Amino acid sequence: MVNPDRDNNNLKLDQRKFAEMVVASHQVADDLDPEAIVKRKLTLYLTAYYLAERFNNLEDAHFKGEISNDHYQKLLQQLKDDKFGDW
């Protein structure tokens, strides 16, 4: 799921594997109809996938020196606090 880039110690998430892990670890109530279950799982998968992509882009920018360490910490906090719809 996580692939450290050996050249610059950049941490990179495998977006697909991360999203699959999140979906597999999440329980959906079985009293829902099958379509509702699938929609929730799909929403969860896509949210996890694109959140991992956003994290990877932030990591790349940080390790390429495009953003300062203070700005990186601020963006990590924002990543933690913001909801998918906020960005």
N, C-alpha and C positions, 0 to 999 in steps of 0.2 A: 504494500500500500504506500509506503514512503520510500522514495529513492533519493538517497543523498548523492549529490553531484560531487564526485571526488575531486574535481578540479578546483572548486571554490567553496566547498562545504555548504552548498546551497541545498536546502531541504525542499523536496518536491513531492507532492501527493499524486498518486496515480488516481486521477479523477474517477474513472470507471470503477476501480476496486473500492475506493472510498465510498462511493454512492451505493454500491452493492452491499457493503458491510453495514452502512447505516440502515438501509431498508431491511436487511436480514435481522438486525437487532431490534427493530421496532415492531411492536405488537399492535394489530388493529383489531378492534372488537369484531367477533364473528357474528354478531347479531345484525350487522349491516348487510345490505345486498351486495352481491359480487362486484357490481360496477362501482359502488361507493368504495369498496376495499381497494380495487385496482386504481381508482383515481387518487386515493390517499397515498398509496405506494408510489405511484408515478410522480405525484407532487413532491414527495419526500426524496425520491431518487434525483429528480431534476434540481431541487434545492441543494442537496448535498453535492452534486456534480459541479454546479456553478459556483458554489461556495468554495470548493476545493480549487477551482480555476482562479477565483479571485485571490485566494491565499497564494497560489503559485505565482501569480503576476506580482503580488506584493513582495514575495521572497526574491524573485528575479530582480526587481527594481532595487531592493535593498543591497543585494550582493553585487550588483553592477555599479553601486555607488551613486545611483540616480536620486536616492533620497537619504537624508541624514538619519542617524540612529534615533534621535528624538522624534522625528517625523514618522519613522517606521513604527515606533512604540505607540504613537498616537493612532496610526492607521490600524494597527493590530487591535487596539482597544475599540476602535470604531467597528471593525469587523466583528468583534465579539458582541457589541451592543446593538448594532443595526439589524433590522430584519431584512430579508431578501427584497421585499417591496420598497425599502428605503433607498436602494441603490439601483 
